Amino acid sequence: MYQTITKKVSDIIQGTLKELGFDLVNVTLQGQKSKVLEILIDRFDDTKITIEDCKIANRNISALLDVEDVIKDKYYLQVSSAGVERPLFKFEDYVKSIGKEVKLKLTELLNNRGHYQGKIIKAKDDIIELQLKEGNISISFNLIKKAHLVLTDEMFRKLLGRPSGGELKAEKELDNKFSPDSGEFIDN
């Protein structure tokens, strides 16, 4: 029953969220007496979701659901960011996450393993290719039970607004060429 409701909610709110610049990541409905409708969103432009974004999405979703009246009982609406370690549900999520680290749990063993962690290097024709320490592996999308992005040092630096490894090296090289005494750059 909850699956039907969450599908209806997704269908109702997806267009509006897209117009607002948000990607609908997931919809869940939990609880018996006290129901909670949880909506996870992300931004299409890859910037961080803010509290203001959640408020805007919440107001719009609330208005849509009040009109459509999909959930007959009283419920609490919770709109939040999917987070930096966002779950991956749709195949398109893998396509958008190429180059990022992911952790997967499989529905059955593949090469005697039920879990994998690696960088997504390709996502095409329902096949996800991961770069692992021991080499690459191709995994059918249908074999994936659960998946989420993994917070890496590079992602953490980006969140903090700090340079990545390559940018950091270039910045240090500039620092080495700058003379604080004269206030000028020194040519070598």
GIDABEL-V361400 format. One record per residue. N is the residue number from 1. RES is the residue in one small letter. PHI is phi in whole degrees, 0 to 359 (none if undefined). D_CENTER is the distance of its C-alpha to the mean C-alpha in Angstrom with 2 decimals. Layout:
N,RES,PHI,D_CENTER ; N,RES,PHI,D_CENTER
This chain:
1,m,none,26.86 ; 2,y,298,23.53 ; 3,q,296,21.81 ; 4,t,296,23.99 ; 5,i,296,23.26 ; 6,t,295,19.44 ; 7,k,295,19.89 ; 8,k,298,22.30 ; 9,v,300,20.11 ; 10,s,303,17.23 ; 11,d,299,19.94 ; 12,i,289,21.40 ; 13,i,265,18.50 ; 14,q,303,16.33 ; 15,g,298,18.81 ; 16,t,295,19.18 ; 17,l,299,15.53 ; 18,k,297,15.42 ; 19,e,300,18.61 ; 20,l,278,17.19 ; 21,g,92,14.40 ; 22,f,249,11.57 ; 23,d,261,9.48 ; 24,l,280,10.26 ; 25,v,273,7.65 ; 26,n,197,10.52 ; 27,v,229,14.04 ; 28,t,227,16.21 ; 29,l,235,19.80 ; 30,q,230,21.40 ; 31,g,101,24.87 ; 32,q,254,28.44 ; 33,k,282,30.45 ; 34,s,249,27.73 ; 35,k,276,24.87 ; 36,v,233,21.36 ; 37,l,262,19.15 ; 38,e,256,15.56 ; 39,i,243,13.19 ; 40,l,259,9.44 ; 41,i,234,8.46 ; 42,d,218,6.45 ; 43,r,260,8.84 ; 44,f,289,10.17 ; 45,d,273,11.74 ; 46,d,66,8.91 ; 47,t,270,10.74 ; 48,k,291,10.06 ; 49,i,284,10.50 ; 50,t,256,14.08 ; 51,i,298,16.36 ; 52,e,298,18.20 ; 53,d,302,15.28 ; 54,c,296,15.04 ; 55,k,296,18.84 ; 56,i,298,19.06 ; 57,a,298,16.73 ; 58,n,300,18.68 ; 59,r,300,22.00 ; 60,n,292,21.32 ; 61,i,295,20.01 ; 62,s,302,22.94 ; 63,a,297,25.41 ; 64,l,296,24.34 ; 65,l,289,24.48 ; 66,d,295,27.80 ; 67,v,288,29.29 ; 68,e,284,28.09 ; 69,d,52,28.87 ; 70,v,287,26.81 ; 71,i,259,26.84 ; 72,k,285,30.52 ; 73,d,278,30.35 ; 74,k,292,29.33 ; 75,y,211,25.64 ; 76,y,253,23.35 ; 77,l,264,20.38 ; 78,q,234,17.38 ; 79,v,249,14.57 ; 80,s,214,11.83 ; 81,s,291,8.53 ; 82,a,290,5.65 ; 83,g,86,6.12 ; 84,v,290,5.95 ; 85,e,259,6.22 ; 86,r,300,3.65 ; 87,p,288,6.00 ; 88,l,247,6.80 ; 89,f,247,9.75 ; 90,k,264,11.13 ; 91,f,301,12.60 ; 92,e,300,11.26 ; 93,d,298,7.64 ; 94,y,288,9.63 ; 95,v,298,11.61 ; 96,k,291,9.06 ; 97,s,259,7.98 ; 98,i,303,11.73 ; 99,g,94,12.93 ; 100,k,254,10.22 ; 101,e,280,11.22 ; 102,v,223,10.38 ; 103,k,242,12.43 ; 104,l,240,13.97 ; 105,k,241,16.61 ; 106,l,261,19.05 ; 107,t,283,21.39 ; 108,e,210,24.29 ; 109,l,292,25.35 ; 110,l,230,24.95 ; 111,n,56,27.39 ; 112,n,64,28.12 ; 113,r,229,24.58 ; 114,g,253,22.16 ; 115,h,229,19.26 ; 116,y,220,17.88 ; 117,q,222,15.83 ; 118,g,186,15.69 ; 119,k,271,14.36 ; 120,i,287,13.44 ; 121,i,250,16.41 ; 122,k,199,16.89 ; 123,a,215,15.68 ; 124,k,208,18.68 ; 125,d,52,20.88 ; 126,d,62,18.75 ; 127,i,239,18.98 ; 128,i,252,16.33 ; 129,e,254,18.08 ; 130,l,250,17.17 ; 131,q,263,19.08 ; 132,l,256,20.45 ; 133,k,299,23.06 ; 134,e,268,25.73 ; 135,g,134,24.80 ; 136,n,266,22.59 ; 137,i,219,21.97 ; 138,s,257,21.18 ; 139,i,232,19.64 ; 140,s,292,20.00 ; 141,f,304,17.02 ; 142,n,294,19.50 ; 143,l,277,19.92 ; 144,i,274,16.40 ; 145,k,272,16.60 ; 146,k,208,13.37 ; 147,a,207,10.47 ; 148,h,206,7.62 ; 149,l,291,6.67 ; 150,v,246,9.68 ; 151,l,289,10.56 ; 152,t,256,13.28 ; 153,d,302,16.19 ; 154,e,297,15.25 ; 155,m,296,11.84 ; 156,f,297,13.95 ; 157,r,298,16.63 ; 158,k,297,14.52 ; 159,l,299,13.40 ; 160,l,278,17.11 ; 161,g,77,18.21 ; 162,r,259,20.18 ; 163,p,292,21.09 ; 164,s,283,19.87 ; 165,g,306,22.55 ; 166,g,294,24.21 ; 167,e,294,24.23 ; 168,l,296,25.56 ; 169,k,298,28.35 ; 170,a,296,29.35 ; 171,e,296,29.44 ; 172,k,295,31.69 ; 173,e,297,33.92 ; 174,l,295,34.41 ; 175,d,300,35.24 ; 176,n,291,37.85 ; 177,k,267,39.45 ; 178,f,261,39.69 ; 179,s,257,42.89 ; 180,p,294,42.62 ; 181,d,295,46.46 ; 182,s,267,46.89 ; 183,g,75,43.52 ; 184,e,232,43.24 ; 185,f,277,41.50 ; 186,i,260,43.77 ; 187,d,276,44.22 ; 188,n,266,44.81
